[in-house]
Amino acid sequence: MKTLQKNIRPAIVLTLLLTVLTGFIYPGVVTGLSQLIFPYQANGSIHTTSDGKQIGSDIIGQYWTSARYFHGRPSATVSETDSTKSQPYNAQNSAASNLGPTNATLIDRVKQSTKDLQKENPGTPVPVDLVTTSGSGLDPDISVAAGLFQVPRIAKERNMSQNDVKKIVMDHVQGRFLGIFGEDHINVFDLNLALDAAKK
């Protein structure tokens, strides 16, 4: 019995110690430091209007459908109550379509999306990220090529010159992370906010 107690006691003490350390102290320190060093990012990179209304986040994509705005990547997210019902950019049910590259449904969808986009901008190659979904279905960014591809439509819808719209796009290009990871990209939400601000 004494041997059992001797063996169990350190295990219980260690469990309690690690619970306090990893469950309370570590999260508390990390949360506190993040609030001090980068509070905007730590709280979800949320944009608010002058009257305090939350309108979106830099890190969660939104479903833009108006021809007056830049569109993000297609999203394969579905309703959390009905998995057969498409609900693009549903943050409560983040997921990819899980369709393989040889899947007929995926191939047909990409072909149709490509045809639709070619009508919008004839003669210009369609950037791949405008017809393919991301792994999360919530990607907030598009490639520079995808941004430039949409310039003619935006310019026409907003009665702006293509050069002015293109300048807004290029002003919002973000480089690779640490200069080596990923590709140059554009945050769609920030880009559309700048687009609205340009006409005020």
C-alpha positions as CSV (number, residue, x, y, z in Angstrom):
1,M,0.0,0.0,0.0
2,K,2.8,2.4,0.9
3,T,4.5,1.5,-2.4
4,L,1.3,2.3,-4.3
5,Q,0.9,5.7,-2.5
6,K,4.6,6.4,-3.1
7,N,4.1,5.8,-6.9
8,I,0.8,7.6,-7.2
9,R,1.6,10.7,-5.3
10,P,4.2,12.1,-7.8
11,A,1.9,11.4,-10.7
12,I,-1.0,13.3,-9.0
13,V,1.3,16.2,-8.1
14,L,2.8,16.3,-11.6
15,T,-0.7,16.3,-13.1
16,L,-1.9,19.1,-11.0
17,L,1.2,21.1,-11.6
18,L,1.0,20.7,-15.4
19,T,-2.7,21.5,-15.3
20,V,-2.0,24.8,-13.5
21,L,1.0,25.5,-15.7
22,T,-0.4,24.7,-19.1
23,G,-4.0,25.5,-18.4
24,F,-3.7,28.8,-16.6
25,I,-0.2,30.3,-16.3
26,Y,0.9,29.7,-19.9
27,P,-2.3,30.8,-21.6
28,G,-2.5,33.8,-19.2
29,V,1.0,35.0,-20.0
30,V,0.6,34.5,-23.8
31,T,-2.8,36.3,-23.8
32,G,-1.4,39.2,-21.7
33,L,1.7,39.6,-23.9
34,S,-0.3,39.5,-27.1
35,Q,-2.7,42.2,-25.7
36,L,0.3,44.4,-24.9
37,I,2.4,43.8,-28.0
38,F,-0.2,43.4,-30.8
39,P,-3.8,43.9,-29.5
40,Y,-5.4,44.4,-32.9
41,Q,-4.2,41.0,-34.2
42,A,-4.8,39.3,-30.8
43,N,-8.5,40.3,-31.0
44,G,-9.1,38.9,-34.5
45,S,-7.9,41.8,-36.7
46,I,-11.5,43.2,-36.6
47,H,-12.4,46.3,-38.6
48,T,-14.8,48.7,-36.9
49,T,-16.6,51.8,-38.2
50,S,-16.3,55.2,-36.6
51,D,-19.5,54.4,-34.6
52,G,-18.0,51.1,-33.3
53,K,-19.8,48.7,-35.6
54,Q,-17.8,45.6,-36.5
55,I,-17.7,45.1,-40.3
56,G,-15.2,42.3,-40.9
57,S,-11.8,40.8,-40.3
58,D,-8.5,40.8,-42.1
59,I,-8.0,37.1,-41.5
60,I,-11.5,35.6,-42.3
61,G,-12.6,36.0,-45.9
62,Q,-16.1,37.4,-46.8
63,Y,-18.4,36.4,-49.6
64,W,-18.4,39.4,-52.0
65,T,-21.0,39.1,-54.8
66,S,-21.5,42.6,-56.0
67,A,-19.9,43.5,-59.3
68,R,-18.7,46.7,-57.7
69,Y,-16.3,44.8,-55.4
70,F,-13.3,42.6,-55.8
71,H,-14.2,38.9,-55.3
72,G,-12.2,36.4,-53.3
73,R,-11.6,32.8,-54.0
74,P,-14.5,30.4,-54.4
75,S,-15.5,28.8,-51.1
76,A,-16.7,25.2,-50.5
77,T,-18.1,25.7,-47.0
78,V,-21.6,24.5,-46.4
79,S,-24.4,25.2,-43.9
80,E,-23.7,23.7,-40.4
81,T,-27.3,22.4,-40.3
82,D,-27.5,21.0,-43.9
83,S,-24.3,19.7,-45.4
84,T,-25.9,19.6,-48.9
85,K,-26.6,23.4,-48.8
86,S,-23.8,25.6,-50.0
87,Q,-23.0,28.6,-47.7
88,P,-19.8,30.3,-48.9
89,Y,-17.4,31.7,-46.3
90,N,-19.3,30.1,-43.4
91,A,-16.8,30.5,-40.6
92,Q,-18.8,28.1,-38.4
93,N,-18.2,25.2,-40.8
94,S,-14.7,25.8,-42.3
95,A,-13.7,23.0,-44.7
96,A,-12.6,22.2,-48.2
97,S,-14.7,20.3,-50.7
98,N,-12.4,17.2,-50.5
99,L,-12.9,16.6,-54.2
100,G,-9.8,15.1,-55.8
101,P,-8.2,16.6,-59.0
102,T,-9.8,14.0,-61.2
103,N,-13.3,14.3,-59.7
104,A,-15.8,15.1,-62.4
105,T,-17.8,17.5,-60.2
106,L,-14.7,19.5,-59.5
107,I,-13.6,19.6,-63.1
108,D,-17.0,20.7,-64.3
109,R,-17.2,23.4,-61.6
110,V,-13.8,24.8,-62.5
111,K,-14.6,24.7,-66.3
112,Q,-17.9,26.6,-65.7
113,S,-16.2,29.2,-63.4
114,T,-13.5,29.7,-66.0
115,K,-16.0,30.3,-68.8
116,D,-18.0,32.8,-66.6
117,L,-14.8,34.7,-65.8
118,Q,-13.7,34.8,-69.4
119,K,-16.9,36.6,-70.3
120,E,-16.0,39.2,-67.8
121,N,-12.5,39.7,-69.1
122,P,-12.1,38.2,-72.6
123,G,-8.6,37.3,-73.8
124,T,-7.0,37.4,-70.4
125,P,-6.0,34.1,-68.7
126,V,-8.0,33.4,-65.6
127,P,-5.9,33.2,-62.5
128,V,-6.2,29.8,-60.9
129,D,-7.1,31.1,-57.5
130,L,-10.3,32.6,-58.9
131,V,-11.6,29.1,-59.8
132,T,-10.2,26.9,-57.0
133,T,-11.2,26.8,-53.4
134,S,-8.8,27.0,-50.4
135,G,-8.4,24.3,-47.8
136,S,-10.4,26.3,-45.2
137,G,-12.9,27.9,-47.5
138,L,-12.2,31.2,-45.7
139,D,-9.1,32.5,-47.5
140,P,-9.0,36.3,-47.1
141,D,-6.4,36.8,-49.8
142,I,-6.1,36.6,-53.6
143,S,-3.1,36.7,-55.9
144,V,-1.9,39.9,-57.5
145,A,-3.0,38.4,-60.9
146,A,-6.5,37.7,-59.5
147,G,-6.7,41.4,-58.4
148,L,-5.6,42.8,-61.7
149,F,-7.9,40.4,-63.6
150,Q,-10.9,42.1,-61.9
151,V,-9.8,45.7,-62.6
152,P,-11.8,46.2,-65.9
153,R,-15.1,45.1,-64.2
154,I,-14.5,47.3,-61.2
155,A,-13.6,50.3,-63.3
156,K,-16.7,49.9,-65.4
157,E,-19.0,49.4,-62.5
158,R,-17.7,52.3,-60.5
159,N,-17.1,54.6,-63.5
160,M,-13.4,54.9,-62.6
161,S,-10.3,54.7,-64.9
162,Q,-8.6,51.3,-65.0
163,N,-5.3,53.0,-64.1
164,D,-6.9,54.4,-60.9
165,V,-8.3,51.0,-59.9
166,K,-5.0,49.3,-60.8
167,K,-3.1,51.7,-58.5
168,I,-5.4,50.8,-55.6
169,V,-4.7,47.1,-56.3
170,M,-0.9,47.6,-56.4
171,D,-0.9,49.8,-53.3
172,H,-2.4,46.8,-51.4
173,V,0.0,44.1,-52.5
174,Q,1.6,42.4,-49.5
175,G,4.9,40.6,-49.9
176,R,6.0,37.1,-48.9
177,F,6.1,36.3,-45.2
178,L,9.6,37.0,-44.0
179,G,10.5,37.5,-47.6
180,I,10.6,33.8,-48.4
181,F,7.3,32.1,-47.5
182,G,4.2,32.1,-49.7
183,E,3.6,34.5,-52.6
184,D,2.7,38.2,-53.0
185,H,-0.9,38.6,-52.2
186,I,-3.8,41.0,-51.6
187,N,-6.3,41.1,-48.7
188,V,-9.7,41.4,-50.4
189,F,-11.4,43.0,-47.4
190,D,-8.7,45.8,-47.2
191,L,-8.8,46.2,-50.9
192,N,-12.6,46.7,-51.0
193,L,-12.5,49.2,-48.1
194,A,-9.9,51.2,-50.0
195,L,-12.0,51.0,-53.1
196,D,-15.0,52.6,-51.3
197,A,-12.8,55.2,-49.6
198,A,-11.4,56.3,-53.0
199,K,-14.8,57.4,-54.2
200,K,-15.7,59.5,-51.1
